[in-house]
Amino acid sequence: MILSVIRMETNQEIDLTKILADCVEGKSYAWELFFQKFHKLITGVIYKKSLANPEDNIQVVYLKLVDSDYKLLRNFKGSNYGAFIIYLKEICIHVASDENKKITRKPLIDLEDRNWQQELVDIKSLESDEEDIENLLEKLMEIEIIYREVIILRIRGYKTKEIAKMLNIPLNTVSSRIKRGIEKLKKNISSEKNNNFGNKNGKKGHQ
């Protein structure tokens, strides 16, 4: 019966007000439909905006939606599908931003970890003196999430064995992703520096 309702709803424009109201009521078919209609959107925004731990952040979004007696769902007024998409995106961006701030507030790696310290110094040496670690974190957003998350976790002070356990991947995979991620990050920073240098020279040539 539930599946037939879902099929019927997905074959036509959904009654958003009814779906949200039924989600608040805790009806399983409504949450099934909500997941079917909006999970891809939530996942896309979170993966794009998160520095690390996107799967955890997706869970945070759903927890926020049901928190305080479904306050966020209750706060949405109206039945416009497009308006709800924007509203949901804003929730996802807010969650990602909050989680990213937790990362940037964490201390850097253990100074006894000499190898990783040198790798971070090598990356940092590509930056100008006035730029800080937050600029580096912004540039991390330009590389794929599988590389970004291991580097962020490493910067936060987690050892490779701990990261492997957290992400449920082999230790060798963690090490290779860190290495590959650093290579991509260095390439992006070098490319940006070269572009900026070329633009400056171009402007001088036209003066």
CNS distance restraints for C-alpha pairs under 8 A (distance, minus, plus):
assign (resid   1 and name CA) (resid   5 and name CA) 6.37 0.50 0.50
assign (resid   2 and name CA) (resid   6 and name CA) 6.33 0.50 0.50
assign (resid   2 and name CA) (resid  29 and name CA) 5.63 0.50 0.50
assign (resid   3 and name CA) (resid   7 and name CA) 6.15 0.50 0.50
assign (resid   3 and name CA) (resid  29 and name CA) 7.69 0.50 0.50
assign (resid   4 and name CA) (resid   8 and name CA) 6.09 0.50 0.50
assign (resid   5 and name CA) (resid   9 and name CA) 6.12 0.50 0.50
assign (resid   5 and name CA) (resid  29 and name CA) 7.70 0.50 0.50
assign (resid   6 and name CA) (resid  10 and name CA) 6.07 0.50 0.50
assign (resid   6 and name CA) (resid  29 and name CA) 7.03 0.50 0.50
assign (resid   6 and name CA) (resid  32 and name CA) 7.78 0.50 0.50
assign (resid   6 and name CA) (resid  33 and name CA) 6.12 0.50 0.50
assign (resid   7 and name CA) (resid  11 and name CA) 6.13 0.50 0.50
assign (resid   8 and name CA) (resid  12 and name CA) 6.79 0.50 0.50
assign (resid   9 and name CA) (resid  13 and name CA) 6.76 0.50 0.50
assign (resid   9 and name CA) (resid  14 and name CA) 5.46 0.50 0.50
assign (resid   9 and name CA) (resid  15 and name CA) 7.95 0.50 0.50
assign (resid  10 and name CA) (resid  14 and name CA) 6.68 0.50 0.50
assign (resid  14 and name CA) (resid  19 and name CA) 7.70 0.50 0.50
assign (resid  15 and name CA) (resid  19 and name CA) 6.23 0.50 0.50
assign (resid  15 and name CA) (resid  79 and name CA) 7.53 0.50 0.50
assign (resid  16 and name CA) (resid  20 and name CA) 6.09 0.50 0.50
assign (resid  16 and name CA) (resid  79 and name CA) 5.58 0.50 0.50
assign (resid  16 and name CA) (resid  80 and name CA) 7.44 0.50 0.50
assign (resid  16 and name CA) (resid  81 and name CA) 6.69 0.50 0.50
assign (resid  17 and name CA) (resid  21 and name CA) 6.07 0.50 0.50
assign (resid  17 and name CA) (resid  78 and name CA) 7.09 0.50 0.50
assign (resid  17 and name CA) (resid  79 and name CA) 5.29 0.50 0.50
assign (resid  18 and name CA) (resid  22 and name CA) 6.02 0.50 0.50
assign (resid  19 and name CA) (resid  23 and name CA) 6.08 0.50 0.50
assign (resid  19 and name CA) (resid  30 and name CA) 5.46 0.50 0.50
assign (resid  19 and name CA) (resid  33 and name CA) 7.85 0.50 0.50
assign (resid  19 and name CA) (resid  34 and name CA) 7.41 0.50 0.50
assign (resid  20 and name CA) (resid  24 and name CA) 6.24 0.50 0.50
assign (resid  20 and name CA) (resid  30 and name CA) 7.42 0.50 0.50
assign (resid  20 and name CA) (resid  73 and name CA) 6.65 0.50 0.50
assign (resid  20 and name CA) (resid  74 and name CA) 7.99 0.50 0.50
assign (resid  21 and name CA) (resid  25 and name CA) 6.35 0.50 0.50
assign (resid  21 and name CA) (resid  74 and name CA) 7.98 0.50 0.50
assign (resid  22 and name CA) (resid  26 and name CA) 6.27 0.50 0.50
assign (resid  22 and name CA) (resid  27 and name CA) 5.51 0.50 0.50
assign (resid  22 and name CA) (resid  30 and name CA) 5.73 0.50 0.50
assign (resid  23 and name CA) (resid  27 and name CA) 5.66 0.50 0.50
assign (resid  23 and name CA) (resid  28 and name CA) 7.55 0.50 0.50
assign (resid  23 and name CA) (resid  30 and name CA) 5.29 0.50 0.50
assign (resid  23 and name CA) (resid  31 and name CA) 5.68 0.50 0.50
assign (resid  23 and name CA) (resid  34 and name CA) 8.00 0.50 0.50
assign (resid  24 and name CA) (resid  66 and name CA) 7.88 0.50 0.50
assign (resid  24 and name CA) (resid  69 and name CA) 7.64 0.50 0.50
assign (resid  24 and name CA) (resid  70 and name CA) 5.95 0.50 0.50
assign (resid  24 and name CA) (resid  73 and name CA) 7.25 0.50 0.50
assign (resid  24 and name CA) (resid  74 and name CA) 7.58 0.50 0.50
assign (resid  26 and name CA) (resid  30 and name CA) 7.78 0.50 0.50
assign (resid  26 and name CA) (resid  31 and name CA) 7.61 0.50 0.50
assign (resid  27 and name CA) (resid  31 and name CA) 6.71 0.50 0.50
assign (resid  28 and name CA) (resid  32 and name CA) 6.13 0.50 0.50
assign (resid  29 and name CA) (resid  33 and name CA) 6.20 0.50 0.50
assign (resid  30 and name CA) (resid  34 and name CA) 6.02 0.50 0.50
assign (resid  31 and name CA) (resid  35 and name CA) 5.95 0.50 0.50
assign (resid  32 and name CA) (resid  36 and name CA) 6.16 0.50 0.50
assign (resid  33 and name CA) (resid  37 and name CA) 6.03 0.50 0.50
assign (resid  34 and name CA) (resid  38 and name CA) 5.78 0.50 0.50
assign (resid  34 and name CA) (resid  39 and name CA) 7.44 0.50 0.50
assign (resid  35 and name CA) (resid  39 and name CA) 4.91 0.50 0.50
assign (resid  36 and name CA) (resid  40 and name CA) 7.84 0.50 0.50
assign (resid  38 and name CA) (resid  42 and name CA) 6.29 0.50 0.50
assign (resid  39 and name CA) (resid  43 and name CA) 6.02 0.50 0.50
assign (resid  40 and name CA) (resid  44 and name CA) 6.06 0.50 0.50
assign (resid  41 and name CA) (resid  45 and name CA) 6.26 0.50 0.50
assign (resid  41 and name CA) (resid  89 and name CA) 7.69 0.50 0.50
assign (resid  42 and name CA) (resid  46 and name CA) 6.10 0.50 0.50
assign (resid  42 and name CA) (resid  58 and name CA) 6.93 0.50 0.50
assign (resid  42 and name CA) (resid  61 and name CA) 7.93 0.50 0.50
assign (resid  42 and name CA) (resid  88 and name CA) 7.61 0.50 0.50
assign (resid  42 and name CA) (resid  89 and name CA) 7.07 0.50 0.50
assign (resid  42 and name CA) (resid  92 and name CA) 6.46 0.50 0.50
assign (resid  43 and name CA) (resid  47 and name CA) 6.01 0.50 0.50
assign (resid  43 and name CA) (resid  58 and name CA) 6.47 0.50 0.50
assign (resid  44 and name CA) (resid  48 and name CA) 6.18 0.50 0.50
assign (resid  45 and name CA) (resid  49 and name CA) 6.06 0.50 0.50
assign (resid  45 and name CA) (resid  89 and name CA) 6.83 0.50 0.50
assign (resid  45 and name CA) (resid  92 and name CA) 6.46 0.50 0.50
assign (resid  45 and name CA) (resid  93 and name CA) 6.97 0.50 0.50
assign (resid  46 and name CA) (resid  50 and name CA) 5.60 0.50 0.50
assign (resid  46 and name CA) (resid  54 and name CA) 6.00 0.50 0.50
assign (resid  46 and name CA) (resid  57 and name CA) 6.83 0.50 0.50
assign (resid  46 and name CA) (resid  58 and name CA) 6.51 0.50 0.50
assign (resid  46 and name CA) (resid  92 and name CA) 6.15 0.50 0.50
assign (resid  46 and name CA) (resid  93 and name CA) 7.02 0.50 0.50
assign (resid  46 and name CA) (resid  96 and name CA) 6.24 0.50 0.50
assign (resid  47 and name CA) (resid  54 and name CA) 5.52 0.50 0.50
assign (resid  47 and name CA) (resid 145 and name CA) 7.03 0.50 0.50
assign (resid  48 and name CA) (resid 141 and name CA) 7.82 0.50 0.50
assign (resid  49 and name CA) (resid  93 and name CA) 6.66 0.50 0.50
assign (resid  49 and name CA) (resid  96 and name CA) 5.92 0.50 0.50
assign (resid  49 and name CA) (resid  97 and name CA) 7.49 0.50 0.50
assign (resid  49 and name CA) (resid 141 and name CA) 7.60 0.50 0.50
assign (resid  50 and name CA) (resid  54 and name CA) 5.91 0.50 0.50
assign (resid  50 and name CA) (resid  57 and name CA) 7.74 0.50 0.50
assign (resid  50 and name CA) (resid  96 and name CA) 5.17 0.50 0.50
assign (resid  50 and name CA) (resid  97 and name CA) 7.36 0.50 0.50
assign (resid  50 and name CA) (resid  99 and name CA) 7.58 0.50 0.50
assign (resid  50 and name CA) (resid 100 and name CA) 6.49 0.50 0.50
assign (resid  50 and name CA) (resid 141 and name CA) 7.78 0.50 0.50
assign (resid  51 and name CA) (resid  96 and name CA) 7.99 0.50 0.50
assign (resid  51 and name CA) (resid 100 and name CA) 5.98 0.50 0.50
assign (resid  51 and name CA) (resid 137 and name CA) 7.62 0.50 0.50
assign (resid  51 and name CA) (resid 140 and name CA) 7.32 0.50 0.50
assign (resid  51 and name CA) (resid 141 and name CA) 6.23 0.50 0.50
assign (resid  51 and name CA) (resid 145 and name CA) 7.64 0.50 0.50
assign (resid  51 and name CA) (resid 148 and name CA) 6.64 0.50 0.50
assign (resid  51 and name CA) (resid 149 and name CA) 6.46 0.50 0.50
assign (resid  51 and name CA) (resid 152 and name CA) 7.07 0.50 0.50
assign (resid  52 and name CA) (resid 100 and name CA) 7.68 0.50 0.50
assign (resid  52 and name CA) (resid 145 and name CA) 7.06 0.50 0.50
assign (resid  52 and name CA) (resid 148 and name CA) 6.46 0.50 0.50
assign (resid  52 and name CA) (resid 149 and name CA) 4.16 0.50 0.50
assign (resid  52 and name CA) (resid 150 and name CA) 7.66 0.50 0.50
assign (resid  52 and name CA) (resid 152 and name CA) 6.35 0.50 0.50
assign (resid  52 and name CA) (resid 153 and name CA) 7.43 0.50 0.50
assign (resid  53 and name CA) (resid  57 and name CA) 6.35 0.50 0.50
assign (resid  53 and name CA) (resid 149 and name CA) 6.27 0.50 0.50
assign (resid  54 and name CA) (resid  58 and name CA) 6.16 0.50 0.50
assign (resid  55 and name CA) (resid  59 and name CA) 6.55 0.50 0.50
assign (resid  56 and name CA) (resid  60 and name CA) 6.37 0.50 0.50
assign (resid  57 and name CA) (resid  61 and name CA) 6.36 0.50 0.50
assign (resid  57 and name CA) (resid  95 and name CA) 6.98 0.50 0.50
assign (resid  57 and name CA) (resid  96 and name CA) 6.63 0.50 0.50
assign (resid  57 and name CA) (resid  99 and name CA) 7.41 0.50 0.50
assign (resid  58 and name CA) (resid  62 and name CA) 6.69 0.50 0.50
assign (resid  59 and name CA) (resid  63 and name CA) 6.20 0.50 0.50
assign (resid  60 and name CA) (resid  64 and name CA) 6.05 0.50 0.50
assign (resid  60 and name CA) (resid  95 and name CA) 7.17 0.50 0.50
assign (resid  61 and name CA) (resid  65 and name CA) 6.33 0.50 0.50
assign (resid  61 and name CA) (resid  91 and name CA) 7.26 0.50 0.50
assign (resid  61 and name CA) (resid  92 and name CA) 6.24 0.50 0.50
assign (resid  61 and name CA) (resid  95 and name CA) 6.54 0.50 0.50
assign (resid  62 and name CA) (resid  66 and name CA) 6.52 0.50 0.50
assign (resid  63 and name CA) (resid  67 and name CA) 5.85 0.50 0.50
assign (resid  64 and name CA) (resid  70 and name CA) 7.92 0.50 0.50
assign (resid  64 and name CA) (resid  72 and name CA) 7.29 0.50 0.50
assign (resid  65 and name CA) (resid  70 and name CA) 5.65 0.50 0.50
assign (resid  65 and name CA) (resid  71 and name CA) 7.07 0.50 0.50
assign (resid  65 and name CA) (resid  72 and name CA) 5.56 0.50 0.50
assign (resid  65 and name CA) (resid  73 and name CA) 6.23 0.50 0.50
assign (resid  66 and name CA) (resid  70 and name CA) 4.21 0.50 0.50
assign (resid  66 and name CA) (resid  71 and name CA) 7.09 0.50 0.50
assign (resid  66 and name CA) (resid  72 and name CA) 7.58 0.50 0.50
assign (resid  66 and name CA) (resid  73 and name CA) 7.77 0.50 0.50
assign (resid  67 and name CA) (resid  71 and name CA) 6.50 0.50 0.50
assign (resid  67 and name CA) (resid  72 and name CA) 7.85 0.50 0.50
assign (resid  70 and name CA) (resid  74 and name CA) 6.12 0.50 0.50
assign (resid  71 and name CA) (resid  75 and name CA) 6.00 0.50 0.50
assign (resid  72 and name CA) (resid  76 and name CA) 6.74 0.50 0.50
assign (resid  76 and name CA) (resid  84 and name CA) 7.45 0.50 0.50
assign (resid  76 and name CA) (resid  87 and name CA) 7.77 0.50 0.50
assign (resid  79 and name CA) (resid  84 and name CA) 7.84 0.50 0.50
assign (resid  80 and name CA) (resid  84 and name CA) 6.39 0.50 0.50
assign (resid  81 and name CA) (resid  85 and name CA) 6.34 0.50 0.50
assign (resid  82 and name CA) (resid  86 and name CA) 6.47 0.50 0.50
assign (resid  83 and name CA) (resid  87 and name CA) 6.18 0.50 0.50
assign (resid  84 and name CA) (resid  88 and name CA) 5.97 0.50 0.50
assign (resid  85 and name CA) (resid  89 and name CA) 6.14 0.50 0.50
assign (resid  86 and name CA) (resid  90 and name CA) 6.24 0.50 0.50
assign (resid  87 and name CA) (resid  91 and name CA) 6.47 0.50 0.50
assign (resid  88 and name CA) (resid  92 and name CA) 6.34 0.50 0.50
assign (resid  89 and name CA) (resid  93 and name CA) 6.12 0.50 0.50
assign (resid  90 and name CA) (resid  94 and name CA) 6.04 0.50 0.50
assign (resid  91 and name CA) (resid  95 and name CA) 6.23 0.50 0.50
assign (resid  92 and name CA) (resid  96 and name CA) 6.18 0.50 0.50
assign (resid  93 and name CA) (resid  97 and name CA) 6.00 0.50 0.50
assign (resid  94 and name CA) (resid  98 and name CA) 6.16 0.50 0.50
assign (resid  95 and name CA) (resid  99 and name CA) 6.23 0.50 0.50
assign (resid  96 and name CA) (resid 100 and name CA) 5.99 0.50 0.50
assign (resid  97 and name CA) (resid 101 and name CA) 6.23 0.50 0.50
assign (resid  98 and name CA) (resid 102 and name CA) 6.60 0.50 0.50
assign (resid  99 and name CA) (resid 103 and name CA) 6.61 0.50 0.50
assign (resid 100 and name CA) (resid 104 and name CA) 6.39 0.50 0.50
assign (resid 101 and name CA) (resid 105 and name CA) 6.13 0.50 0.50
assign (resid 102 and name CA) (resid 106 and name CA) 6.50 0.50 0.50
assign (resid 103 and name CA) (resid 152 and name CA) 7.77 0.50 0.50
assign (resid 103 and name CA) (resid 156 and name CA) 7.04 0.50 0.50
assign (resid 104 and name CA) (resid 134 and name CA) 7.04 0.50 0.50
assign (resid 106 and name CA) (resid 156 and name CA) 5.95 0.50 0.50
assign (resid 107 and name CA) (resid 156 and name CA) 6.20 0.50 0.50
assign (resid 107 and name CA) (resid 157 and name CA) 7.41 0.50 0.50
assign (resid 108 and name CA) (resid 155 and name CA) 5.45 0.50 0.50
assign (resid 108 and name CA) (resid 156 and name CA) 5.42 0.50 0.50
assign (resid 108 and name CA) (resid 157 and name CA) 6.13 0.50 0.50
assign (resid 109 and name CA) (resid 113 and name CA) 7.32 0.50 0.50
assign (resid 109 and name CA) (resid 117 and name CA) 7.33 0.50 0.50
assign (resid 109 and name CA) (resid 154 and name CA) 6.98 0.50 0.50
assign (resid 109 and name CA) (resid 155 and name CA) 5.25 0.50 0.50
assign (resid 109 and name CA) (resid 156 and name CA) 5.81 0.50 0.50
assign (resid 109 and name CA) (resid 157 and name CA) 4.18 0.50 0.50
assign (resid 109 and name CA) (resid 158 and name CA) 7.65 0.50 0.50
assign (resid 110 and name CA) (resid 157 and name CA) 6.08 0.50 0.50
assign (resid 111 and name CA) (resid 117 and name CA) 6.65 0.50 0.50
assign (resid 113 and name CA) (resid 117 and name CA) 6.08 0.50 0.50
assign (resid 114 and name CA) (resid 118 and name CA) 6.13 0.50 0.50
assign (resid 115 and name CA) (resid 119 and name CA) 6.43 0.50 0.50
assign (resid 116 and name CA) (resid 120 and name CA) 6.20 0.50 0.50
assign (resid 117 and name CA) (resid 121 and name CA) 6.15 0.50 0.50
assign (resid 118 and name CA) (resid 122 and name CA) 6.06 0.50 0.50
assign (resid 119 and name CA) (resid 123 and name CA) 6.43 0.50 0.50
assign (resid 120 and name CA) (resid 124 and name CA) 6.02 0.50 0.50
assign (resid 121 and name CA) (resid 125 and name CA) 5.92 0.50 0.50
assign (resid 122 and name CA) (resid 126 and name CA) 7.07 0.50 0.50
assign (resid 123 and name CA) (resid 127 and name CA) 7.48 0.50 0.50
assign (resid 123 and name CA) (resid 182 and name CA) 7.54 0.50 0.50
assign (resid 123 and name CA) (resid 185 and name CA) 7.70 0.50 0.50
assign (resid 123 and name CA) (resid 186 and name CA) 6.15 0.50 0.50
assign (resid 124 and name CA) (resid 136 and name CA) 7.62 0.50 0.50
assign (resid 126 and name CA) (resid 186 and name CA) 7.47 0.50 0.50
assign (resid 126 and name CA) (resid 189 and name CA) 6.78 0.50 0.50
assign (resid 126 and name CA) (resid 190 and name CA) 6.97 0.50 0.50
assign (resid 127 and name CA) (resid 131 and name CA) 6.36 0.50 0.50
assign (resid 127 and name CA) (resid 189 and name CA) 7.67 0.50 0.50
assign (resid 131 and name CA) (resid 135 and name CA) 6.20 0.50 0.50
assign (resid 132 and name CA) (resid 136 and name CA) 6.83 0.50 0.50
assign (resid 133 and name CA) (resid 137 and name CA) 6.26 0.50 0.50
assign (resid 134 and name CA) (resid 138 and name CA) 6.25 0.50 0.50
assign (resid 135 and name CA) (resid 139 and name CA) 6.44 0.50 0.50
assign (resid 136 and name CA) (resid 140 and name CA) 6.40 0.50 0.50
assign (resid 137 and name CA) (resid 141 and name CA) 6.86 0.50 0.50
assign (resid 138 and name CA) (resid 142 and name CA) 7.63 0.50 0.50
assign (resid 139 and name CA) (resid 143 and name CA) 7.72 0.50 0.50
assign (resid 139 and name CA) (resid 185 and name CA) 7.26 0.50 0.50
assign (resid 139 and name CA) (resid 188 and name CA) 7.81 0.50 0.50
assign (resid 139 and name CA) (resid 189 and name CA) 7.55 0.50 0.50
assign (resid 140 and name CA) (resid 148 and name CA) 6.01 0.50 0.50
assign (resid 140 and name CA) (resid 185 and name CA) 6.64 0.50 0.50
assign (resid 141 and name CA) (resid 145 and name CA) 7.92 0.50 0.50
assign (resid 141 and name CA) (resid 148 and name CA) 7.09 0.50 0.50
assign (resid 142 and name CA) (resid 188 and name CA) 7.98 0.50 0.50
assign (resid 143 and name CA) (resid 147 and name CA) 6.87 0.50 0.50
assign (resid 143 and name CA) (resid 148 and name CA) 6.22 0.50 0.50
assign (resid 143 and name CA) (resid 181 and name CA) 7.31 0.50 0.50
assign (resid 143 and name CA) (resid 184 and name CA) 6.85 0.50 0.50
assign (resid 143 and name CA) (resid 185 and name CA) 6.92 0.50 0.50
assign (resid 144 and name CA) (resid 148 and name CA) 6.06 0.50 0.50
assign (resid 145 and name CA) (resid 149 and name CA) 5.80 0.50 0.50
assign (resid 146 and name CA) (resid 150 and name CA) 6.91 0.50 0.50
assign (resid 146 and name CA) (resid 177 and name CA) 7.20 0.50 0.50
assign (resid 147 and name CA) (resid 151 and name CA) 6.43 0.50 0.50
assign (resid 147 and name CA) (resid 177 and name CA) 5.31 0.50 0.50
assign (resid 147 and name CA) (resid 178 and name CA) 6.23 0.50 0.50
assign (resid 147 and name CA) (resid 180 and name CA) 7.12 0.50 0.50
assign (resid 147 and name CA) (resid 181 and name CA) 4.76 0.50 0.50
assign (resid 148 and name CA) (resid 152 and name CA) 6.13 0.50 0.50
assign (resid 148 and name CA) (resid 181 and name CA) 6.65 0.50 0.50
assign (resid 149 and name CA) (resid 153 and name CA) 6.07 0.50 0.50
assign (resid 150 and name CA) (resid 154 and name CA) 6.03 0.50 0.50
assign (resid 150 and name CA) (resid 163 and name CA) 7.01 0.50 0.50
assign (resid 150 and name CA) (resid 174 and name CA) 6.75 0.50 0.50
assign (resid 150 and name CA) (resid 177 and name CA) 6.99 0.50 0.50
assign (resid 150 and name CA) (resid 178 and name CA) 6.09 0.50 0.50
assign (resid 151 and name CA) (resid 155 and name CA) 6.11 0.50 0.50
assign (resid 151 and name CA) (resid 178 and name CA) 5.74 0.50 0.50
assign (resid 151 and name CA) (resid 181 and name CA) 7.12 0.50 0.50
assign (resid 151 and name CA) (resid 182 and name CA) 7.79 0.50 0.50
assign (resid 152 and name CA) (resid 156 and name CA) 6.18 0.50 0.50
assign (resid 153 and name CA) (resid 157 and name CA) 6.63 0.50 0.50
assign (resid 153 and name CA) (resid 158 and name CA) 5.77 0.50 0.50
assign (resid 153 and name CA) (resid 163 and name CA) 6.98 0.50 0.50
assign (resid 154 and name CA) (resid 158 and name CA) 5.09 0.50 0.50
assign (resid 154 and name CA) (resid 159 and name CA) 6.44 0.50 0.50
assign (resid 154 and name CA) (resid 160 and name CA) 7.29 0.50 0.50
assign (resid 154 and name CA) (resid 163 and name CA) 7.76 0.50 0.50
assign (resid 158 and name CA) (resid 162 and name CA) 6.01 0.50 0.50
assign (resid 158 and name CA) (resid 163 and name CA) 6.37 0.50 0.50
assign (resid 159 and name CA) (resid 163 and name CA) 6.31 0.50 0.50
assign (resid 160 and name CA) (resid 164 and name CA) 6.12 0.50 0.50
assign (resid 160 and name CA) (resid 171 and name CA) 6.64 0.50 0.50
assign (resid 160 and name CA) (resid 174 and name CA) 6.43 0.50 0.50
assign (resid 160 and name CA) (resid 175 and name CA) 6.94 0.50 0.50
assign (resid 161 and name CA) (resid 165 and name CA) 6.37 0.50 0.50
assign (resid 161 and name CA) (resid 171 and name CA) 6.13 0.50 0.50
assign (resid 162 and name CA) (resid 166 and name CA) 6.13 0.50 0.50
assign (resid 163 and name CA) (resid 167 and name CA) 6.04 0.50 0.50
assign (resid 163 and name CA) (resid 174 and name CA) 7.12 0.50 0.50
assign (resid 164 and name CA) (resid 168 and name CA) 5.54 0.50 0.50
assign (resid 164 and name CA) (resid 169 and name CA) 5.05 0.50 0.50
assign (resid 164 and name CA) (resid 170 and name CA) 5.79 0.50 0.50
assign (resid 164 and name CA) (resid 171 and name CA) 5.32 0.50 0.50
assign (resid 164 and name CA) (resid 173 and name CA) 7.97 0.50 0.50
assign (resid 164 and name CA) (resid 174 and name CA) 6.14 0.50 0.50
assign (resid 165 and name CA) (resid 169 and name CA) 6.79 0.50 0.50
assign (resid 169 and name CA) (resid 173 and name CA) 6.55 0.50 0.50
assign (resid 169 and name CA) (resid 174 and name CA) 7.12 0.50 0.50
assign (resid 170 and name CA) (resid 174 and name CA) 6.63 0.50 0.50
assign (resid 171 and name CA) (resid 175 and name CA) 6.46 0.50 0.50
assign (resid 172 and name CA) (resid 176 and name CA) 6.12 0.50 0.50
assign (resid 173 and name CA) (resid 177 and name CA) 6.00 0.50 0.50
assign (resid 174 and name CA) (resid 178 and name CA) 6.16 0.50 0.50
assign (resid 175 and name CA) (resid 179 and name CA) 6.24 0.50 0.50
assign (resid 176 and name CA) (resid 180 and name CA) 5.99 0.50 0.50
assign (resid 177 and name CA) (resid 181 and name CA) 5.71 0.50 0.50
assign (resid 178 and name CA) (resid 182 and name CA) 6.13 0.50 0.50
assign (resid 179 and name CA) (resid 183 and name CA) 6.36 0.50 0.50
assign (resid 180 and name CA) (resid 184 and name CA) 6.29 0.50 0.50
assign (resid 181 and name CA) (resid 185 and name CA) 6.07 0.50 0.50
assign (resid 182 and name CA) (resid 186 and name CA) 6.03 0.50 0.50
assign (resid 183 and name CA) (resid 187 and name CA) 6.15 0.50 0.50
assign (resid 184 and name CA) (resid 188 and name CA) 6.17 0.50 0.50
assign (resid 185 and name CA) (resid 189 and name CA) 6.20 0.50 0.50
assign (resid 186 and name CA) (resid 190 and name CA) 5.99 0.50 0.50
assign (resid 187 and name CA) (resid 191 and name CA) 5.96 0.50 0.50
assign (resid 188 and name CA) (resid 192 and name CA) 6.16 0.50 0.50
assign (resid 189 and name CA) (resid 193 and name CA) 6.20 0.50 0.50
assign (resid 190 and name CA) (resid 194 and name CA) 6.13 0.50 0.50
assign (resid 191 and name CA) (resid 195 and name CA) 6.14 0.50 0.50
assign (resid 192 and name CA) (resid 196 and name CA) 6.14 0.50 0.50
assign (resid 193 and name CA) (resid 197 and name CA) 6.10 0.50 0.50
assign (resid 194 and name CA) (resid 198 and name CA) 6.07 0.50 0.50
assign (resid 195 and name CA) (resid 199 and name CA) 6.10 0.50 0.50
assign (resid 196 and name CA) (resid 200 and name CA) 6.22 0.50 0.50
assign (resid 197 and name CA) (resid 201 and name CA) 6.29 0.50 0.50
assign (resid 198 and name CA) (resid 202 and name CA) 6.03 0.50 0.50
assign (resid 199 and name CA) (resid 203 and name CA) 6.21 0.50 0.50
assign (resid 200 and name CA) (resid 204 and name CA) 6.32 0.50 0.50
assign (resid 201 and name CA) (resid 205 and name CA) 6.18 0.50 0.50
assign (resid 202 and name CA) (resid 206 and name CA) 6.52 0.50 0.50
assign (resid 203 and name CA) (resid 207 and name CA) 6.48 0.50 0.50
